[in-house]
Amino acid sequence: MPSISDKIVINAPPEKVFRFITNTDNWTEYVTSLTDITDLSSPGMEPGTTFRWEYRMLGVKLSGAGRVTENVPQKTFGMKMEGSFPLSEHYSMTPVDGGTEMSITLDYEIPNRVLERIANTKLVEKLNKREAENVLAKVKLLCEEM
């Protein structure tokens, strides 16, 4: 299973960053390819909370169910998505100089429907790496501007 990790320093306290990334209303703002989140079982986002998701990669619509796997306020947040694009996401926040160092790790499988369309796993890996970089950059921008 391919894995991607990256990190960024955000000029906002961990509480603010954590609150932002665990609010499902914000997910489509900072995850470019995520198009919808529905059927949220609990607004508290505690471990076990479930939801439905839709994602678009290279014009291919992907969907499935997700669940929160960890939620330690101001420290870590994790989710596992199942369906047409299996993915685990893990975010961690560390206080640093009045701000937050946020890291993201994505473990994923490349969907057959995407491979059938482009037949290039390296391209999918590059797209996922760019998506992770964009997520971090958008969280930084949105948390610093709010």
Contacts in CASP RR format, 6 or more apart in sequence:
PFRMAT RR
TARGET T0000
AUTHOR 0000-0000-0000
METHOD contacts of the structure
MODEL  1
MPSISDKIVINAPPEKVFRFITNTDNWTEYVTSLTDITDLSSPGMEPGTT
FRWEYRMLGVKLSGAGRVTENVPQKTFGMKMEGSFPLSEHYSMTPVDGGT
EMSITLDYEIPNRVLERIANTKLVEKLNKREAENVLAKVKLLCEEM
1 107 0 8 1.000
1 108 0 8 1.000
1 109 0 8 1.000
2 107 0 8 1.000
2 108 0 8 1.000
2 109 0 8 1.000
2 110 0 8 1.000
2 125 0 8 1.000
2 128 0 8 1.000
3 105 0 8 1.000
3 106 0 8 1.000
3 107 0 8 1.000
3 108 0 8 1.000
4 104 0 8 1.000
4 105 0 8 1.000
4 106 0 8 1.000
4 108 0 8 1.000
4 125 0 8 1.000
4 128 0 8 1.000
4 129 0 8 1.000
4 132 0 8 1.000
5 103 0 8 1.000
5 104 0 8 1.000
5 105 0 8 1.000
5 106 0 8 1.000
5 132 0 8 1.000
6 103 0 8 1.000
6 104 0 8 1.000
6 129 0 8 1.000
6 132 0 8 1.000
6 133 0 8 1.000
6 136 0 8 1.000
7 101 0 8 1.000
7 102 0 8 1.000
7 103 0 8 1.000
7 104 0 8 1.000
7 136 0 8 1.000
8 101 0 8 1.000
8 102 0 8 1.000
8 136 0 8 1.000
8 137 0 8 1.000
8 139 0 8 1.000
8 140 0 8 1.000
9 96 0 8 1.000
9 97 0 8 1.000
9 99 0 8 1.000
9 100 0 8 1.000
9 101 0 8 1.000
9 102 0 8 1.000
9 140 0 8 1.000
10 17 0 8 1.000
10 99 0 8 1.000
10 100 0 8 1.000
10 101 0 8 1.000
10 102 0 8 1.000
10 139 0 8 1.000
10 140 0 8 1.000
10 143 0 8 1.000
10 144 0 8 1.000
11 98 0 8 1.000
11 99 0 8 1.000
11 140 0 8 1.000
11 144 0 8 1.000
12 99 0 8 1.000
12 100 0 8 1.000
12 143 0 8 1.000
12 144 0 8 1.000
12 146 0 8 1.000
13 95 0 8 1.000
13 98 0 8 1.000
13 99 0 8 1.000
13 100 0 8 1.000
14 74 0 8 1.000
14 75 0 8 1.000
14 93 0 8 1.000
14 94 0 8 1.000
14 95 0 8 1.000
14 99 0 8 1.000
14 100 0 8 1.000
15 73 0 8 1.000
15 74 0 8 1.000
16 100 0 8 1.000
16 143 0 8 1.000
16 146 0 8 1.000
17 93 0 8 1.000
17 100 0 8 1.000
17 102 0 8 1.000
17 139 0 8 1.000
17 143 0 8 1.000
18 73 0 8 1.000
18 74 0 8 1.000
18 75 0 8 1.000
18 77 0 8 1.000
18 93 0 8 1.000
20 26 0 8 1.000
20 139 0 8 1.000
20 142 0 8 1.000
20 143 0 8 1.000
20 146 0 8 1.000
21 30 0 8 1.000
21 77 0 8 1.000
21 91 0 8 1.000
21 102 0 8 1.000
21 139 0 8 1.000
22 44 0 8 1.000
22 45 0 8 1.000
22 71 0 8 1.000
22 77 0 8 1.000
24 37 0 8 1.000
24 40 0 8 1.000
24 45 0 8 1.000
24 51 0 8 1.000
26 142 0 8 1.000
27 34 0 8 1.000
27 37 0 8 1.000
28 34 0 8 1.000
28 35 0 8 1.000
28 36 0 8 1.000
28 37 0 8 1.000
29 138 0 8 1.000
29 142 0 8 1.000
30 135 0 8 1.000
30 138 0 8 1.000
30 139 0 8 1.000
30 142 0 8 1.000
31 131 0 8 1.000
31 135 0 8 1.000
32 131 0 8 1.000
32 134 0 8 1.000
32 135 0 8 1.000
32 138 0 8 1.000
33 55 0 8 1.000
33 56 0 8 1.000
33 57 0 8 1.000
33 131 0 8 1.000
34 53 0 8 1.000
34 54 0 8 1.000
34 55 0 8 1.000
35 54 0 8 1.000
35 55 0 8 1.000
35 56 0 8 1.000
35 61 0 8 1.000
36 52 0 8 1.000
36 53 0 8 1.000
36 54 0 8 1.000
37 51 0 8 1.000
37 52 0 8 1.000
37 53 0 8 1.000
38 51 0 8 1.000
38 52 0 8 1.000
38 53 0 8 1.000
39 50 0 8 1.000
39 51 0 8 1.000
39 52 0 8 1.000
40 49 0 8 1.000
40 50 0 8 1.000
40 51 0 8 1.000
41 48 0 8 1.000
41 49 0 8 1.000
41 50 0 8 1.000
41 51 0 8 1.000
42 48 0 8 1.000
42 49 0 8 1.000
45 68 0 8 1.000
45 71 0 8 1.000
45 77 0 8 1.000
46 68 0 8 1.000
46 71 0 8 1.000
47 68 0 8 1.000
47 69 0 8 1.000
47 70 0 8 1.000
47 71 0 8 1.000
48 67 0 8 1.000
48 68 0 8 1.000
48 69 0 8 1.000
49 67 0 8 1.000
49 68 0 8 1.000
50 65 0 8 1.000
50 66 0 8 1.000
50 67 0 8 1.000
50 68 0 8 1.000
51 65 0 8 1.000
51 66 0 8 1.000
51 67 0 8 1.000
52 63 0 8 1.000
52 64 0 8 1.000
52 65 0 8 1.000
52 66 0 8 1.000
53 63 0 8 1.000
53 64 0 8 1.000
53 65 0 8 1.000
53 66 0 8 1.000
53 81 0 8 1.000
54 61 0 8 1.000
54 62 0 8 1.000
54 63 0 8 1.000
54 64 0 8 1.000
55 61 0 8 1.000
55 62 0 8 1.000
55 63 0 8 1.000
55 85 0 8 1.000
56 62 0 8 1.000
57 85 0 8 1.000
57 111 0 8 1.000
57 114 0 8 1.000
57 124 0 8 1.000
57 127 0 8 1.000
58 114 0 8 1.000
58 117 0 8 1.000
58 118 0 8 1.000
58 127 0 8 1.000
59 117 0 8 1.000
60 111 0 8 1.000
60 113 0 8 1.000
60 114 0 8 1.000
60 117 0 8 1.000
62 83 0 8 1.000
62 84 0 8 1.000
62 85 0 8 1.000
62 111 0 8 1.000
62 113 0 8 1.000
62 114 0 8 1.000
63 83 0 8 1.000
63 84 0 8 1.000
64 81 0 8 1.000
64 82 0 8 1.000
64 83 0 8 1.000
64 84 0 8 1.000
64 85 0 8 1.000
65 81 0 8 1.000
65 82 0 8 1.000
65 83 0 8 1.000
66 79 0 8 1.000
66 80 0 8 1.000
66 81 0 8 1.000
66 82 0 8 1.000
67 79 0 8 1.000
67 80 0 8 1.000
68 77 0 8 1.000
68 78 0 8 1.000
68 79 0 8 1.000
69 78 0 8 1.000
69 79 0 8 1.000
69 80 0 8 1.000
69 88 0 8 1.000
70 76 0 8 1.000
70 77 0 8 1.000
70 78 0 8 1.000
70 90 0 8 1.000
71 77 0 8 1.000
71 78 0 8 1.000
74 93 0 8 1.000
75 92 0 8 1.000
75 93 0 8 1.000
76 90 0 8 1.000
76 91 0 8 1.000
76 92 0 8 1.000
76 93 0 8 1.000
77 90 0 8 1.000
77 91 0 8 1.000
78 88 0 8 1.000
78 89 0 8 1.000
78 90 0 8 1.000
78 91 0 8 1.000
79 88 0 8 1.000
79 89 0 8 1.000
80 87 0 8 1.000
80 88 0 8 1.000
80 89 0 8 1.000
81 87 0 8 1.000
81 88 0 8 1.000
81 89 0 8 1.000
84 111 0 8 1.000
84 113 0 8 1.000
85 108 0 8 1.000
85 109 0 8 1.000
85 111 0 8 1.000
85 114 0 8 1.000
86 108 0 8 1.000
86 109 0 8 1.000
87 106 0 8 1.000
87 107 0 8 1.000
87 108 0 8 1.000
87 109 0 8 1.000
88 106 0 8 1.000
88 107 0 8 1.000
88 108 0 8 1.000
89 104 0 8 1.000
89 105 0 8 1.000
89 106 0 8 1.000
90 104 0 8 1.000
90 105 0 8 1.000
90 106 0 8 1.000
91 102 0 8 1.000
91 103 0 8 1.000
91 104 0 8 1.000
92 102 0 8 1.000
92 103 0 8 1.000
93 100 0 8 1.000
93 101 0 8 1.000
93 102 0 8 1.000
94 100 0 8 1.000
94 101 0 8 1.000
94 102 0 8 1.000
94 103 0 8 1.000
95 101 0 8 1.000
102 136 0 8 1.000
102 139 0 8 1.000
102 140 0 8 1.000
104 132 0 8 1.000
104 135 0 8 1.000
104 136 0 8 1.000
106 128 0 8 1.000
106 132 0 8 1.000
108 128 0 8 1.000
110 121 0 8 1.000
110 124 0 8 1.000
110 125 0 8 1.000
114 124 0 8 1.000
115 121 0 8 1.000
115 124 0 8 1.000
118 124 0 8 1.000
END
